[in-house]
Amino acid sequence: MTLRVEFDEPKCVAAGQCAMVAPDVFDQRDEDGVAIVLDAEPGPEHHDEVREAAAVCPAAAIRLVER
């Protein structure tokens, strides 16, 4: 199974929850704190933390597509 991260940047409120929960997959821009996706198709070892990051995102800016 593959997991693809789709990120809606305009929705991001720069809370940083995703970067804290899944630092290998998400980071934040220095200038405004908006999240960036480091790995849009993370390996299976990151799936649980990516799911948690999507769940805790206060803006619901992270969508996961599983295939």
KEDREN-749799 format. One record per residue (C-alpha): x, y, z; residue number from 1. Coordinates in pm, 1 decimal, always signed. Example, Ala and Ser with C-alpha at 12.3 -4.5 7.8 and 13.67 -1.06 7.14 Angstrom:
// KEDREN-749799
PT       c1       c2       c3  nr
PT  +1230.0   -450.0   +780.0   1
PT  +1367.0   -106.0   +714.0   2
//
This chain:
// KEDREN-749799
PT       c1       c2       c3  nr
PT     +0.0     +0.0     +0.0   1
PT   +116.3   +350.6    -77.5   2
PT    +16.1   +663.2   +105.5   3
PT    +23.5  +1000.9    -66.5   4
PT    +10.7  +1329.0   +123.4   5
PT   -193.1  +1610.1    -29.3   6
PT   -148.0  +1945.5   +141.1   7
PT   -375.8  +2248.3    +99.1   8
PT   -129.2  +2527.8   +175.1   9
PT   -383.5  +2815.8   +179.8  10
PT   -570.0  +2638.4   +463.8  11
PT   -257.1  +2603.7   +680.3  12
PT   -263.3  +2811.6   +999.9  13
PT   +104.0  +2743.9  +1085.1  14
PT    +26.3  +2557.7  +1408.2  15
PT   +318.5  +2320.9  +1351.5  16
PT   +143.2  +2008.5  +1476.5  17
PT   +228.9  +1811.7  +1162.5  18
PT   +599.8  +1893.4  +1186.8  19
PT   +604.9  +1791.3  +1552.6  20
PT   +423.4  +1461.5  +1494.4  21
PT   +590.7  +1362.2  +1164.8  22
PT   +919.3  +1555.4  +1130.3  23
PT  +1049.7  +1330.5   +851.9  24
PT   +749.2  +1416.9   +636.6  25
PT   +661.6  +1776.8   +733.1  26
PT   +855.1  +2092.3   +816.0  27
PT   +769.5  +2460.2   +846.9  28
PT   +890.8  +2760.1   +648.0  29
PT  +1107.4  +2991.0   +856.0  30
PT   +945.8  +3311.9   +731.6  31
PT   +581.7  +3236.7   +817.1  32
PT   +560.0  +2893.1   +979.7  33
PT   +343.7  +2747.8   +703.6  34
PT   +396.4  +2374.8   +666.7  35
PT   +582.7  +2215.5   +380.0  36
PT   +572.7  +1853.7   +273.0  37
PT   +917.5  +1695.6   +265.6  38
PT   +799.4  +1356.9   +139.2  39
PT   +466.5  +1333.9    -44.6  40
PT   +482.2   +953.1    -54.5  41
PT   +636.3   +846.0   +276.1  42
PT   +739.5   +488.6   +337.3  43
PT   +533.2   +247.7   +547.4  44
PT   +744.7   +322.8   +854.5  45
PT   +595.2   +676.2   +857.1  46
PT   +230.7   +593.3   +782.6  47
PT   +110.7   +596.3  +1143.7  48
PT   +268.7   +933.1  +1223.9  49
PT   +140.6  +1084.4   +897.4  50
PT   -211.8   +968.3   +981.0  51
PT   -175.6  +1126.2  +1324.6  52
PT    -45.7  +1450.7  +1169.5  53
PT   -351.1  +1467.6   +944.6  54
PT   -580.3  +1399.1  +1240.3  55
PT   -430.7  +1672.4  +1461.8  56
PT   -408.7  +1942.4  +1193.3  57
PT   -634.7  +2221.0  +1326.9  58
PT   -703.6  +2351.3   +975.7  59
PT   -766.4  +2010.5   +815.1  60
PT   -508.7  +2105.9   +552.3  61
PT   -365.9  +1752.3   +517.5  62
PT   -543.4  +1490.4   +311.2  63
PT   -417.8  +1134.8   +272.5  64
PT   -476.5   +918.6    -32.8  65
PT   -417.4   +547.7    +15.8  66
PT   -370.7   +308.6   -275.2  67
//
